[in-house]
């Protein structure tokens, strides 16, 4: 099982599903989330999900807002969720994109984002951190972060168009590796660069370098092509 010891010890319960499940918006999702609800000990109607479209939008979940679903509530056109409520579980779906989980154990505020290369270019993690700091009074020095499993650099080949999209990143060449006329991109290190630039302490960042592409127990879009399924990261603030 993949989890962050750093965040778990700080009181943020979380769970990462794998290839045994598919968290798409289909009839199976309600059944799967009911299973996960038993694992993390929460009522199924307390889940918050997002209709993810590679945006930089981060929405606050208060238990009342969002669109009602058979498995809780959902936000449209959103790739990040944030809450300070203890009875709400945030759910982000991913295959090869990078899930980033953030938690302030002092203010008891959590946020989670789905950061594909487009979301990374838009710095969705920064948007979530800005909300934590501006709206909830969190301090960067207290925020703990977990960069979850995603596709590894060796298997993530992209074109020069993607490389050019990262032109505003001063350390761009530290996470891109030339590969003929293309590049290989480390999504983990690109997101790490964002967190550090936002003032997150390196010792407060836990990195998972498990590759979704190389790990049969995880779903991968590039590996499984059009038949790919979705993993998910679920998180809830403990008592």
C-alpha contacts under 8 A as a table, 3 or more apart, distances in Angstrom:
res1	aa1	res2	aa2	distance
1	X	16	X	7.64
2	X	15	X	7.77
2	X	16	X	6.46
3	X	8	X	7.81
3	X	14	X	7.11
3	X	15	X	6.73
3	X	16	X	7.03
4	X	7	X	5.45
4	X	8	X	6.04
4	X	146	X	6.41
4	X	206	X	6.83
5	X	8	X	5.07
5	X	9	X	5.91
6	X	9	X	5.50
6	X	10	X	6.44
6	X	144	X	7.52
6	X	146	X	7.97
6	X	204	X	7.81
6	X	206	X	6.78
7	X	10	X	4.94
7	X	11	X	6.43
7	X	12	X	5.44
7	X	13	X	7.59
7	X	103	X	7.20
7	X	144	X	6.72
7	X	145	X	7.45
7	X	146	X	7.39
8	X	11	X	5.26
8	X	12	X	5.04
8	X	13	X	5.62
8	X	14	X	7.30
9	X	12	X	7.40
10	X	105	X	6.08
11	X	105	X	7.06
11	X	237	X	6.45
11	X	238	X	5.19
11	X	239	X	7.45
12	X	103	X	7.25
12	X	235	X	6.75
12	X	236	X	5.93
12	X	237	X	4.79
12	X	238	X	5.58
13	X	40	X	7.32
13	X	235	X	5.62
13	X	236	X	5.27
13	X	237	X	6.12
13	X	238	X	6.07
14	X	40	X	7.47
14	X	233	X	7.04
14	X	234	X	5.29
14	X	235	X	4.08
14	X	236	X	6.26
15	X	40	X	7.59
15	X	233	X	5.76
15	X	234	X	5.14
15	X	235	X	6.52
16	X	231	X	7.13
16	X	232	X	5.66
16	X	233	X	4.55
16	X	234	X	6.40
17	X	20	X	7.62
17	X	21	X	6.74
17	X	218	X	7.78
17	X	231	X	5.36
17	X	232	X	5.38
17	X	233	X	6.66
18	X	21	X	6.00
18	X	22	X	7.95
18	X	217	X	5.61
18	X	218	X	4.43
18	X	219	X	6.16
18	X	230	X	7.84
18	X	231	X	5.19
18	X	232	X	7.45
19	X	22	X	7.00
19	X	216	X	7.16
19	X	217	X	5.19
19	X	218	X	4.71
19	X	219	X	4.97
19	X	229	X	7.22
19	X	230	X	7.70
19	X	231	X	6.85
20	X	217	X	7.42
21	X	32	X	6.81
21	X	229	X	7.69
21	X	230	X	7.59
21	X	231	X	7.16
22	X	28	X	7.26
22	X	29	X	6.93
22	X	32	X	7.66
22	X	229	X	5.15
22	X	230	X	5.11
22	X	231	X	6.46
23	X	26	X	7.91
23	X	28	X	7.45
23	X	29	X	5.22
23	X	32	X	7.29
23	X	93	X	6.81
23	X	229	X	7.19
23	X	230	X	5.23
23	X	231	X	6.26
23	X	232	X	6.62
24	X	28	X	7.73
24	X	29	X	6.17
24	X	229	X	7.22
24	X	230	X	6.28
25	X	28	X	7.83
25	X	29	X	6.13
26	X	29	X	5.70
26	X	30	X	7.98
27	X	30	X	6.22
27	X	31	X	7.41
28	X	31	X	5.28
28	X	32	X	6.10
29	X	32	X	5.04
29	X	33	X	5.95
29	X	71	X	7.69
30	X	33	X	5.19
30	X	34	X	6.09
30	X	70	X	6.49
30	X	71	X	5.19
31	X	34	X	5.15
31	X	35	X	6.46
32	X	35	X	5.08
32	X	36	X	6.38
33	X	36	X	4.87
33	X	37	X	5.94
33	X	44	X	6.74
33	X	71	X	6.87
34	X	37	X	4.96
34	X	38	X	6.59
34	X	44	X	5.58
34	X	71	X	7.67
35	X	38	X	5.43
35	X	39	X	6.72
36	X	39	X	4.97
36	X	40	X	6.34
37	X	40	X	5.41
37	X	41	X	5.56
37	X	42	X	5.05
37	X	43	X	6.11
37	X	44	X	5.58
38	X	41	X	4.92
38	X	42	X	6.57
38	X	43	X	7.96
42	X	46	X	6.97
42	X	87	X	7.44
42	X	89	X	7.77
43	X	46	X	5.60
43	X	47	X	7.91
44	X	47	X	6.09
44	X	71	X	5.83
44	X	72	X	6.37
45	X	70	X	7.51
45	X	71	X	5.45
45	X	72	X	3.95
45	X	73	X	7.34
46	X	63	X	7.25
46	X	71	X	7.90
46	X	72	X	5.41
46	X	73	X	7.51
46	X	87	X	6.85
46	X	88	X	5.17
46	X	89	X	6.12
47	X	71	X	6.59
47	X	72	X	4.75
47	X	73	X	6.28
47	X	88	X	6.16
47	X	89	X	4.87
47	X	90	X	6.05
47	X	91	X	6.84
48	X	61	X	7.16
48	X	72	X	5.99
48	X	73	X	4.94
48	X	74	X	5.50
48	X	75	X	7.77
48	X	88	X	7.20
48	X	89	X	6.14
48	X	90	X	5.02
48	X	91	X	5.86
49	X	72	X	7.79
49	X	73	X	6.36
49	X	74	X	4.67
49	X	75	X	6.57
49	X	90	X	6.44
49	X	91	X	4.98
49	X	92	X	6.36
50	X	74	X	5.15
50	X	75	X	4.78
50	X	76	X	6.03
50	X	77	X	7.22
50	X	78	X	5.55
50	X	79	X	6.32
50	X	80	X	7.52
50	X	81	X	7.80
50	X	91	X	7.50
50	X	92	X	6.90
51	X	74	X	7.02
51	X	75	X	6.13
51	X	76	X	4.82
51	X	77	X	5.45
51	X	78	X	5.83
51	X	79	X	7.24
52	X	55	X	7.25
52	X	76	X	7.38
52	X	77	X	5.83
52	X	78	X	5.25
52	X	79	X	4.91
52	X	93	X	7.96
52	X	114	X	7.73
53	X	77	X	5.82
53	X	78	X	6.67
53	X	79	X	6.74
54	X	78	X	7.83
54	X	79	X	6.33
54	X	114	X	7.63
54	X	115	X	7.29
54	X	116	X	6.50
54	X	118	X	5.98
54	X	119	X	5.42
55	X	77	X	7.00
55	X	78	X	6.25
55	X	79	X	5.82
55	X	118	X	7.39
55	X	119	X	5.76
55	X	122	X	7.75
55	X	124	X	7.67
56	X	78	X	7.29
56	X	79	X	6.35
56	X	80	X	7.32
56	X	119	X	5.65
56	X	122	X	5.98
56	X	123	X	6.93
56	X	124	X	4.58
56	X	127	X	7.16
57	X	77	X	7.34
57	X	78	X	5.04
57	X	79	X	5.79
57	X	80	X	6.03
57	X	124	X	7.08
57	X	127	X	7.74
58	X	78	X	6.15
58	X	79	X	6.24
58	X	80	X	4.09
58	X	81	X	5.24
58	X	82	X	6.92
58	X	113	X	7.64
58	X	124	X	7.61
58	X	127	X	7.02
58	X	128	X	6.19
59	X	75	X	7.46
59	X	78	X	6.93
59	X	80	X	6.20
59	X	81	X	4.97
59	X	82	X	6.11
60	X	81	X	5.97
60	X	82	X	4.85
60	X	83	X	5.67
61	X	64	X	7.61
61	X	65	X	6.57
61	X	66	X	7.51
61	X	81	X	6.77
61	X	82	X	6.09
61	X	83	X	5.31
61	X	88	X	7.87
62	X	65	X	6.25
62	X	83	X	6.58
62	X	84	X	7.83
62	X	85	X	6.69
62	X	88	X	7.96
63	X	85	X	7.83
63	X	88	X	6.76
65	X	73	X	7.76
66	X	73	X	5.42
66	X	74	X	5.23
66	X	75	X	5.23
67	X	73	X	5.17
67	X	74	X	5.04
67	X	75	X	6.27
68	X	72	X	6.06
68	X	73	X	4.57
68	X	74	X	6.57
69	X	72	X	5.15
69	X	73	X	5.29
69	X	74	X	6.82
75	X	78	X	6.13
78	X	81	X	7.82
79	X	92	X	7.60
79	X	113	X	5.75
79	X	114	X	5.31
79	X	115	X	7.56
79	X	124	X	8.00
80	X	92	X	7.57
80	X	111	X	7.20
80	X	112	X	5.67
80	X	113	X	4.11
80	X	114	X	6.25
80	X	124	X	7.44
80	X	128	X	7.13
81	X	90	X	6.63
81	X	111	X	5.54
81	X	112	X	5.51
81	X	113	X	6.46
81	X	128	X	7.88
82	X	90	X	7.69
82	X	109	X	7.46
82	X	110	X	5.74
82	X	111	X	4.11
82	X	112	X	6.56
82	X	128	X	7.28
83	X	88	X	7.70
83	X	109	X	5.93
83	X	110	X	5.68
83	X	111	X	6.50
84	X	108	X	6.03
84	X	109	X	4.46
84	X	110	X	6.42
84	X	237	X	7.95
85	X	88	X	5.84
85	X	109	X	7.74
85	X	237	X	7.36
86	X	236	X	6.61
86	X	237	X	5.01
86	X	238	X	6.56
86	X	239	X	7.17
87	X	236	X	7.27
87	X	237	X	7.51
88	X	236	X	6.18
88	X	237	X	7.80
89	X	234	X	6.36
89	X	235	X	5.40
89	X	236	X	4.65
89	X	237	X	7.86
90	X	112	X	7.32
90	X	233	X	7.97
90	X	234	X	5.53
90	X	235	X	5.34
90	X	236	X	6.59
91	X	112	X	7.96
91	X	232	X	6.52
91	X	233	X	5.66
91	X	234	X	4.57
91	X	235	X	6.80
92	X	99	X	7.22
92	X	112	X	6.97
92	X	113	X	6.70
92	X	114	X	6.24
92	X	232	X	5.48
92	X	233	X	5.36
92	X	234	X	6.72
93	X	99	X	7.96
93	X	114	X	7.02
93	X	230	X	6.13
93	X	231	X	5.69
93	X	232	X	4.23
93	X	233	X	6.49
94	X	97	X	5.61
94	X	98	X	6.97
94	X	99	X	6.83
94	X	114	X	6.75
94	X	230	X	5.55
94	X	231	X	5.25
94	X	232	X	5.82
94	X	233	X	7.95
95	X	150	X	7.13
95	X	212	X	6.96
95	X	218	X	7.79
95	X	219	X	5.46
95	X	220	X	4.80
95	X	221	X	5.62
95	X	228	X	7.86
95	X	229	X	7.10
95	X	230	X	5.16
95	X	231	X	5.71
96	X	116	X	7.82
96	X	149	X	7.91
96	X	150	X	4.72
96	X	151	X	4.79
96	X	212	X	5.91
96	X	213	X	7.12
96	X	219	X	7.71
96	X	220	X	5.39
96	X	221	X	6.01
96	X	222	X	7.31
97	X	114	X	6.78
97	X	115	X	5.85
97	X	116	X	4.45
97	X	117	X	7.38
97	X	150	X	5.49
97	X	151	X	6.87
97	X	187	X	7.74
98	X	114	X	5.95
98	X	115	X	4.96
98	X	116	X	5.96
98	X	147	X	7.06
98	X	148	X	6.23
98	X	149	X	6.50
98	X	150	X	5.05
98	X	151	X	7.87
98	X	187	X	6.79
98	X	188	X	7.12
99	X	112	X	7.03
99	X	113	X	5.70
99	X	114	X	4.83
99	X	115	X	6.02
99	X	147	X	6.23
99	X	148	X	5.22
99	X	149	X	7.16
99	X	150	X	7.55
99	X	233	X	7.29
100	X	112	X	5.60
100	X	113	X	5.34
100	X	114	X	6.72
100	X	115	X	7.21
100	X	125	X	7.20
100	X	145	X	7.04
100	X	146	X	5.73
100	X	147	X	4.68
100	X	148	X	5.97
101	X	110	X	7.54
101	X	111	X	6.01
101	X	112	X	4.41
101	X	113	X	6.67
101	X	145	X	5.59
101	X	146	X	5.05
101	X	147	X	6.55
101	X	148	X	7.61
102	X	110	X	5.56
102	X	111	X	5.09
102	X	112	X	6.05
102	X	129	X	7.87
102	X	143	X	6.65
102	X	144	X	5.67
102	X	145	X	4.46
102	X	146	X	6.49
103	X	108	X	7.14
103	X	109	X	5.77
103	X	110	X	4.35
103	X	111	X	6.47
103	X	143	X	5.54
103	X	144	X	5.20
103	X	145	X	6.46
104	X	107	X	5.64
104	X	108	X	5.45
104	X	109	X	5.33
104	X	110	X	6.45
104	X	138	X	6.76
104	X	142	X	5.90
104	X	143	X	4.53
104	X	144	X	6.19
105	X	108	X	4.89
105	X	109	X	7.09
105	X	142	X	7.37
105	X	143	X	7.38
105	X	144	X	7.96
106	X	138	X	7.88
106	X	142	X	7.14
107	X	136	X	7.44
107	X	137	X	7.53
107	X	138	X	6.29
108	X	237	X	7.10
109	X	132	X	7.09
109	X	136	X	7.51
109	X	138	X	7.98
109	X	237	X	7.78
110	X	132	X	7.97
110	X	236	X	7.99
110	X	237	X	7.27
111	X	128	X	6.44
111	X	129	X	7.94
111	X	132	X	7.86
112	X	128	X	7.68
113	X	124	X	6.97
113	X	125	X	6.49
113	X	128	X	7.58
114	X	119	X	7.37
115	X	118	X	7.31
115	X	119	X	4.75
115	X	120	X	5.37
115	X	124	X	6.72
115	X	125	X	7.52
116	X	119	X	5.11
116	X	120	X	5.94
116	X	187	X	7.85
117	X	120	X	4.91
117	X	121	X	6.11
117	X	162	X	7.91
117	X	187	X	7.17
118	X	121	X	5.12
118	X	122	X	6.32
119	X	122	X	4.97
119	X	123	X	5.98
119	X	124	X	5.52
120	X	123	X	4.71
120	X	124	X	6.16
120	X	125	X	7.54
120	X	190	X	7.30
120	X	191	X	6.63
121	X	124	X	8.00
121	X	165	X	6.69
121	X	166	X	5.89
123	X	126	X	5.30
123	X	127	X	6.63
123	X	194	X	6.90
124	X	127	X	4.96
124	X	128	X	6.38
125	X	128	X	5.15
125	X	129	X	6.23
125	X	191	X	7.65
125	X	194	X	7.17
125	X	195	X	7.18
126	X	129	X	5.00
126	X	130	X	5.95
126	X	194	X	6.78
126	X	195	X	7.08
126	X	198	X	6.65
127	X	130	X	5.08
127	X	131	X	6.36
128	X	131	X	5.22
128	X	132	X	6.35
129	X	132	X	5.00
129	X	133	X	6.22
129	X	140	X	7.90
129	X	198	X	7.76
130	X	133	X	5.16
130	X	134	X	5.83
130	X	135	X	7.98
131	X	134	X	5.17
131	X	135	X	5.28
131	X	136	X	7.08
132	X	135	X	5.76
132	X	136	X	5.20
132	X	137	X	6.65
132	X	138	X	5.55
133	X	136	X	5.72
133	X	137	X	4.89
133	X	138	X	4.36
133	X	139	X	5.89
133	X	140	X	7.23
134	X	137	X	5.80
134	X	138	X	7.42
138	X	142	X	7.29
138	X	143	X	7.44
139	X	142	X	5.54
139	X	143	X	6.73
140	X	143	X	5.34
140	X	198	X	7.44
140	X	199	X	5.72
140	X	200	X	5.41
140	X	201	X	7.77
141	X	199	X	7.00
141	X	200	X	5.94
141	X	201	X	6.18
143	X	200	X	6.71
143	X	204	X	7.03
144	X	200	X	7.69
144	X	204	X	4.90
144	X	205	X	5.99
145	X	204	X	6.28
145	X	205	X	4.75
145	X	206	X	6.23
146	X	205	X	5.83
146	X	206	X	4.82
146	X	207	X	5.90
146	X	208	X	7.57
147	X	188	X	6.82
147	X	191	X	7.67
147	X	192	X	7.69
147	X	205	X	7.58
147	X	206	X	6.37
147	X	207	X	4.92
147	X	208	X	5.95
148	X	207	X	6.62
148	X	208	X	5.18
148	X	209	X	7.59
149	X	208	X	5.48
149	X	209	X	6.01
149	X	210	X	5.20
149	X	211	X	5.92
149	X	212	X	6.22
150	X	187	X	7.39
150	X	188	X	7.37
150	X	209	X	7.47
150	X	210	X	6.96
150	X	211	X	5.41
150	X	212	X	5.13
150	X	213	X	7.68
151	X	155	X	6.78
151	X	156	X	6.45
151	X	187	X	7.44
151	X	211	X	4.93
151	X	212	X	5.04
151	X	213	X	5.42
151	X	214	X	7.99
151	X	220	X	7.65
152	X	155	X	5.68
152	X	156	X	6.28
152	X	186	X	6.38
152	X	187	X	7.51
152	X	188	X	7.98
152	X	209	X	7.38
152	X	210	X	7.69
152	X	211	X	5.11
152	X	212	X	7.41
152	X	213	X	7.07
153	X	156	X	5.10
153	X	157	X	7.62
153	X	184	X	5.64
153	X	185	X	5.16
153	X	186	X	4.45
153	X	187	X	7.21
154	X	157	X	7.35
154	X	184	X	6.31
154	X	185	X	7.86
155	X	184	X	7.39
155	X	213	X	7.22
156	X	184	X	5.46
156	X	185	X	5.79
156	X	186	X	7.44
157	X	182	X	6.91
157	X	183	X	5.71
157	X	184	X	4.52
157	X	185	X	6.56
158	X	161	X	7.96
158	X	162	X	6.30
158	X	163	X	7.58
158	X	182	X	5.99
158	X	183	X	5.37
158	X	184	X	6.03
158	X	185	X	6.94
159	X	162	X	5.60
159	X	163	X	6.73
159	X	181	X	7.63
159	X	182	X	4.87
159	X	183	X	6.16
160	X	163	X	4.83
160	X	164	X	6.05
160	X	181	X	7.52
160	X	182	X	5.83
160	X	183	X	6.88
161	X	164	X	5.13
161	X	165	X	6.40
162	X	165	X	5.10
162	X	166	X	6.95
163	X	166	X	5.59
163	X	167	X	7.23
163	X	176	X	7.54
163	X	183	X	7.29
164	X	167	X	5.34
165	X	168	X	7.81
166	X	169	X	5.62
166	X	172	X	6.54
167	X	170	X	7.58
167	X	172	X	7.09
169	X	172	X	5.13
171	X	174	X	5.51
171	X	175	X	7.53
171	X	193	X	7.54
172	X	175	X	5.90
172	X	176	X	6.43
172	X	190	X	7.69
173	X	176	X	4.99
173	X	177	X	7.00
174	X	177	X	7.77
174	X	189	X	7.84
175	X	185	X	5.91
175	X	186	X	5.13
175	X	187	X	7.48
175	X	189	X	5.70
175	X	190	X	5.88
176	X	183	X	6.21
176	X	184	X	5.63
176	X	185	X	4.71
176	X	186	X	6.44
177	X	183	X	5.40
177	X	184	X	5.03
177	X	185	X	6.51
178	X	181	X	7.43
178	X	182	X	6.19
178	X	183	X	4.47
178	X	184	X	6.42
179	X	182	X	5.01
179	X	183	X	4.81
179	X	184	X	6.42
180	X	183	X	7.36
186	X	189	X	5.46
186	X	190	X	6.27
187	X	190	X	5.03
187	X	191	X	6.16
188	X	191	X	5.37
188	X	192	X	6.12
188	X	207	X	7.66
188	X	209	X	7.44
189	X	192	X	4.77
189	X	193	X	6.05
190	X	193	X	5.15
190	X	194	X	6.62
191	X	194	X	5.07
191	X	195	X	6.39
192	X	195	X	5.17
192	X	196	X	6.22
193	X	196	X	5.33
193	X	197	X	6.10
194	X	197	X	5.12
194	X	198	X	6.29
195	X	198	X	5.14
195	X	199	X	6.74
195	X	200	X	5.58
196	X	199	X	5.23
196	X	200	X	5.04
196	X	201	X	6.60
196	X	202	X	6.84
197	X	200	X	7.35
200	X	204	X	6.87
200	X	205	X	7.53
201	X	204	X	5.21
201	X	205	X	6.89
202	X	205	X	5.37
203	X	206	X	7.73
210	X	215	X	7.38
211	X	214	X	5.29
211	X	215	X	5.96
212	X	215	X	5.29
212	X	216	X	7.65
212	X	218	X	5.41
212	X	219	X	6.22
212	X	220	X	5.41
213	X	216	X	7.65
213	X	218	X	7.73
213	X	219	X	7.54
213	X	220	X	5.29
213	X	221	X	7.94
213	X	222	X	6.98
213	X	223	X	5.75
215	X	218	X	5.60
215	X	219	X	7.98
216	X	219	X	7.11
218	X	231	X	6.80
219	X	224	X	7.61
219	X	228	X	6.57
219	X	229	X	5.68
219	X	230	X	5.89
219	X	231	X	5.95
220	X	223	X	5.31
220	X	224	X	5.84
220	X	225	X	7.99
220	X	228	X	6.20
220	X	229	X	7.20
220	X	230	X	7.64
221	X	224	X	5.36
221	X	225	X	5.46
221	X	226	X	7.30
221	X	227	X	7.93
221	X	228	X	5.09
221	X	229	X	7.30
222	X	225	X	5.36
223	X	228	X	7.81
224	X	227	X	5.73
224	X	228	X	4.82
225	X	228	X	5.70
